[in-house]
Amino acid sequence: MAWLRDLPVAHRGLHDAAAGVPENSRAAFAAAAAAGYAIEFDIQVSADGVPMVFHDDTLDRMTPESGRVDTWRCGDLRDLQLAGTAETIPTLAEVLRLINGKVPLLIEVKAARGKVGPLEAATAAVLENYRGRFAVQSFNPQSIGWFRRHAPRVARGQISMDYRMDDEGGVKPWQAWFLTHMLFNRLTRPHFIAYDVRALPQRAVARARAAGLPALTWTVRTPADRKRAAANADNIIFEGFRP
């Protein structure tokens, strides 16, 4: 797991909208691999149970279509163009074949509507025979708990933030407190954490580092972010520049 501390991680690949390279695309991943960076990307489950590489819950921002990702079948999603380019939505399996162990992968698991189990199981099955370096991470402690119980050899990370900084609809005050301070870590036992750079320094991050957990921070975009990250974390998830 040394790469989690040492190798900068390209957020959704080394994407560049101005150059026609959209986020979470094969082109963005190929560019990151060529530059030697680890790659962060998001996965969601299709209506027929396939892990798809896509960030948003809905298709509206990145494709010509609309509606929730989890209501579309894999075959239909794979045909959708990303941000008006020739790039289309890849599956997790396709990304694994593309990278083929060249650089590490940091896979964010985004359970549809908070339903934990189907995406995690499908993801673990796809990753079972992959021989490259990788880790999974999620905002949802239940997802991390699933991997602890069912796929304990998979490196797992807890993503968090100061939940007072954004309106995360549906999160109750006590849940926001527990999530902000990563108190569920006592149950899910993550191998690393990833925390919002805007909220650093954060006592919970300092505690995790003192306990020996690698601490990544996201999403680092500016010189101020880089300075804050250097003082409070072990590694960066970055975009918009090359470390």
PAFI-964180 format. One line per field, with one value per residue (C-alpha): residue number from 0; residue in one letter; chain; x, y, z. Coordinates in Angstrom, 2 decimals, decimal comma. Layout:
i [NUM	...];
aa [a	...];
ch [A	...];
xx [X	...];
yy [Y	...];
zz [Z	...];
END
This chain:
i [0	1	2	3	4	5	6	7	8	9	10	11	12	13	14	15	16	17	18	19	20	21	22	23	24	25	26	27	28	29	30	31	32	33	34	35	36	37	38	39	40	41	42	43	44	45	46	47	48	49	50	51	52	53	54	55	56	57	58	59	60	61	62	63	64	65	66	67	68	69	70	71	72	73	74	75	76	77	78	79	80	81	82	83	84	85	86	87	88	89	90	91	92	93	94	95	96	97	98	99	100	101	102	103	104	105	106	107	108	109	110	111	112	113	114	115	116	117	118	119	120	121	122	123	124	125	126	127	128	129	130	131	132	133	134	135	136	137	138	139	140	141	142	143	144	145	146	147	148	149	150	151	152	153	154	155	156	157	158	159	160	161	162	163	164	165	166	167	168	169	170	171	172	173	174	175	176	177	178	179	180	181	182	183	184	185	186	187	188	189	190	191	192	193	194	195	196	197	198	199	200	201	202	203	204	205	206	207	208	209	210	211	212	213	214	215	216	217	218	219	220	221	222	223	224	225	226	227	228	229	230	231	232	233	234	235	236	237	238	239	240	241	242];
aa [m	a	w	l	r	d	l	p	v	a	h	r	g	l	h	d	a	a	a	g	v	p	e	n	s	r	a	a	f	a	a	a	a	a	a	g	y	a	i	e	f	d	i	q	v	s	a	d	g	v	p	m	v	f	h	d	d	t	l	d	r	m	t	p	e	s	g	r	v	d	t	w	r	c	g	d	l	r	d	l	q	l	a	g	t	a	e	t	i	p	t	l	a	e	v	l	r	l	i	n	g	k	v	p	l	l	i	e	v	k	a	a	r	g	k	v	g	p	l	e	a	a	t	a	a	v	l	e	n	y	r	g	r	f	a	v	q	s	f	n	p	q	s	i	g	w	f	r	r	h	a	p	r	v	a	r	g	q	i	s	m	d	y	r	m	d	d	e	g	g	v	k	p	w	q	a	w	f	l	t	h	m	l	f	n	r	l	t	r	p	h	f	i	a	y	d	v	r	a	l	p	q	r	a	v	a	r	a	r	a	a	g	l	p	a	l	t	w	t	v	r	t	p	a	d	r	k	r	a	a	a	n	a	d	n	i	i	f	e	g	f	r	p];
ch [A	A	A	A	A	A	A	A	A	A	A	A	A	A	A	A	A	A	A	A	A	A	A	A	A	A	A	A	A	A	A	A	A	A	A	A	A	A	A	A	A	A	A	A	A	A	A	A	A	A	A	A	A	A	A	A	A	A	A	A	A	A	A	A	A	A	A	A	A	A	A	A	A	A	A	A	A	A	A	A	A	A	A	A	A	A	A	A	A	A	A	A	A	A	A	A	A	A	A	A	A	A	A	A	A	A	A	A	A	A	A	A	A	A	A	A	A	A	A	A	A	A	A	A	A	A	A	A	A	A	A	A	A	A	A	A	A	A	A	A	A	A	A	A	A	A	A	A	A	A	A	A	A	A	A	A	A	A	A	A	A	A	A	A	A	A	A	A	A	A	A	A	A	A	A	A	A	A	A	A	A	A	A	A	A	A	A	A	A	A	A	A	A	A	A	A	A	A	A	A	A	A	A	A	A	A	A	A	A	A	A	A	A	A	A	A	A	A	A	A	A	A	A	A	A	A	A	A	A	A	A	A	A	A	A	A	A	A	A	A	A	A	A];
xx [0,00	3,00	1,55	-1,29	1,29	3,77	2,08	-0,12	-3,61	-5,28	-8,88	-11,16	-8,08	-5,88	-8,84	-8,85	-12,22	-10,62	-8,56	-11,55	-10,55	-13,55	-13,44	-13,75	-12,96	-10,59	-8,59	-8,21	-7,10	-4,63	-3,14	-2,75	-1,11	1,29	2,27	2,80	0,04	-2,34	-5,93	-9,06	-12,44	-16,06	-18,25	-22,00	-24,18	-26,25	-29,83	-28,49	-25,84	-22,67	-20,17	-20,00	-17,40	-19,36	-19,52	-22,96	-26,14	-27,78	-26,66	-27,65	-24,32	-22,00	-24,14	-26,91	-29,39	-31,06	-32,22	-30,53	-27,58	-29,01	-32,12	-30,11	-28,70	-24,98	-25,25	-27,14	-24,83	-21,74	-23,07	-23,49	-20,94	-19,20	-19,31	-19,85	-16,69	-16,13	-15,44	-18,15	-18,92	-16,62	-17,27	-14,97	-13,81	-12,85	-10,78	-8,97	-8,08	-6,95	-4,65	-3,57	-1,45	0,50	-0,46	-2,55	-6,31	-8,35	-11,97	-14,76	-17,83	-21,07	-23,95	-27,15	-29,70	-27,56	-28,36	-25,27	-24,51	-25,21	-22,51	-19,99	-20,51	-20,29	-17,15	-15,45	-16,23	-14,68	-11,60	-11,06	-8,62	-7,05	-3,34	-2,62	-2,51	-5,85	-7,97	-11,64	-13,06	-16,47	-18,24	-20,65	-19,31	-21,75	-19,98	-16,61	-18,13	-19,32	-15,77	-14,46	-16,93	-17,00	-13,69	-11,29	-8,17	-9,27	-7,67	-10,51	-10,67	-13,13	-13,82	-15,09	-15,51	-16,86	-20,55	-21,30	-19,65	-22,15	-25,81	-25,81	-29,57	-30,93	-28,06	-29,32	-27,34	-26,03	-25,04	-23,23	-21,28	-20,31	-19,36	-17,36	-15,31	-15,17	-16,41	-17,72	-14,08	-14,10	-16,50	-15,38	-11,59	-10,49	-6,90	-6,68	-8,75	-9,41	-10,57	-11,77	-8,82	-11,09	-11,67	-8,02	-6,62	-9,07	-8,59	-10,04	-7,47	-4,64	-5,87	-6,01	-2,47	-1,21	-2,74	-0,73	-3,39	-2,36	-4,34	-5,13	-6,86	-9,17	-9,59	-6,34	-6,51	-4,73	-1,40	-3,26	-4,71	-1,26	0,19	-2,67	-2,32	1,43	0,91	-1,98	-2,01	0,27	-0,86	-3,09	-5,95	-5,48	-6,80	-6,01	-2,20	0,60	2,43];
yy [0,00	2,32	3,94	5,39	7,60	8,16	8,36	11,37	10,32	11,84	12,71	10,98	10,46	13,09	14,82	18,07	19,25	21,95	19,27	16,99	14,55	14,14	12,95	9,24	8,36	5,87	8,78	10,38	7,08	6,39	9,87	9,38	5,98	7,41	10,12	7,55	8,72	6,56	6,94	7,72	7,01	6,40	3,38	2,93	-0,07	-0,35	-1,65	-5,09	-5,16	-4,11	-1,70	1,35	4,11	7,32	9,95	11,55	9,78	11,11	11,26	14,89	16,68	14,39	12,81	13,78	11,72	12,20	10,02	7,95	5,75	2,80	2,74	2,13	-1,19	-1,62	-2,01	1,26	3,17	2,05	3,77	7,20	9,84	11,78	15,59	15,70	13,72	10,33	8,90	6,69	5,34	2,41	-0,52	-1,32	-4,45	-2,38	0,00	-2,91	-4,28	-0,84	-0,16	-3,78	-3,06	-0,12	2,17	1,77	2,34	4,06	3,05	5,04	2,89	4,88	2,68	3,66	5,29	4,15	0,49	-1,40	-4,88	-5,24	-2,86	-4,00	-7,68	-7,02	-4,94	-7,58	-10,20	-8,11	-7,34	-10,90	-11,87	-8,45	-8,55	-4,82	-2,58	-1,15	-0,03	0,79	3,75	5,17	7,93	5,31	3,44	0,61	0,04	-0,09	-2,47	-4,72	-5,06	-5,73	-8,62	-10,10	-9,13	-8,40	-8,68	-5,69	-2,46	-0,18	3,52	5,86	9,14	12,01	15,75	18,37	17,83	21,35	22,75	21,27	20,40	16,61	16,14	13,33	13,29	13,75	15,96	13,02	11,20	14,29	14,45	10,77	11,02	14,23	12,73	9,26	7,59	4,64	3,70	1,83	-0,66	-0,69	-0,58	1,17	0,80	4,48	7,67	10,39	13,78	17,02	19,41	22,38	21,05	20,56	20,64	18,22	16,48	13,20	13,15	13,80	10,93	8,57	9,48	9,04	5,55	4,77	5,15	6,83	10,05	11,26	14,57	15,65	17,49	19,46	22,13	25,30	26,32	26,96	23,44	22,00	23,85	22,72	19,15	19,07	20,13	17,80	14,71	12,09	12,24	14,18	13,43	16,22	17,78	20,74	20,54	17,98	17,48];
zz [0,00	-0,22	-3,34	-1,26	0,44	-2,36	-5,76	-6,63	-7,72	-10,80	-9,96	-12,50	-14,64	-16,25	-17,88	-19,82	-21,13	-23,29	-25,05	-25,52	-22,77	-20,42	-16,84	-16,10	-19,72	-21,31	-22,73	-19,28	-17,78	-20,57	-20,13	-16,37	-16,87	-19,46	-16,96	-14,19	-11,84	-9,86	-11,07	-9,06	-10,63	-9,67	-10,22	-10,13	-10,86	-14,03	-14,04	-14,95	-12,23	-14,07	-12,43	-14,70	-14,51	-13,99	-11,26	-11,18	-10,10	-13,27	-16,89	-17,49	-16,98	-18,92	-21,66	-24,13	-22,10	-18,73	-15,87	-13,20	-14,14	-12,23	-14,44	-17,64	-18,78	-19,36	-23,14	-23,45	-21,10	-23,02	-26,15	-24,53	-25,52	-22,77	-22,91	-26,66	-27,46	-29,06	-25,60	-24,11	-20,63	-19,79	-17,51	-14,60	-16,42	-19,47	-17,37	-15,73	-19,16	-20,33	-17,38	-16,89	-13,83	-15,28	-12,38	-9,22	-9,26	-6,53	-7,07	-5,46	-4,86	-5,14	-4,02	-5,84	-3,50	-0,57	-1,23	-0,17	-1,48	-5,21	-6,45	-3,86	-4,74	-8,48	-7,95	-5,82	-8,47	-11,25	-9,16	-7,96	-10,70	-11,29	-10,54	-10,57	-7,51	-6,45	-3,51	-3,04	-1,14	-0,34	1,55	2,86	5,92	5,17	1,87	3,61	6,15	3,32	2,03	5,53	5,95	2,44	0,79	3,66	1,48	-0,62	0,60	1,67	2,46	4,12	2,31	4,41	4,70	7,07	6,47	7,68	4,54	2,06	2,05	1,92	1,79	3,93	6,42	9,96	12,36	14,41	11,21	9,94	13,20	13,06	9,37	9,75	12,56	10,94	14,10	12,09	11,42	14,71	13,12	9,48	10,09	6,88	5,71	4,73	4,67	2,08	3,38	1,77	1,48	2,26	5,78	6,72	9,32	10,91	14,24	12,96	10,14	12,59	14,77	11,81	10,73	14,29	14,22	11,09	8,41	5,14	4,68	1,18	0,50	-2,31	-4,59	-4,75	-7,46	-6,32	-4,75	-1,49	-1,63	-2,20	0,78	3,03	1,80	2,41	6,02	6,85	4,62	3,11	-0,53	-2,91	-5,26	-7,78	-10,98	-13,21	-12,92	-12,84	-9,51];
END
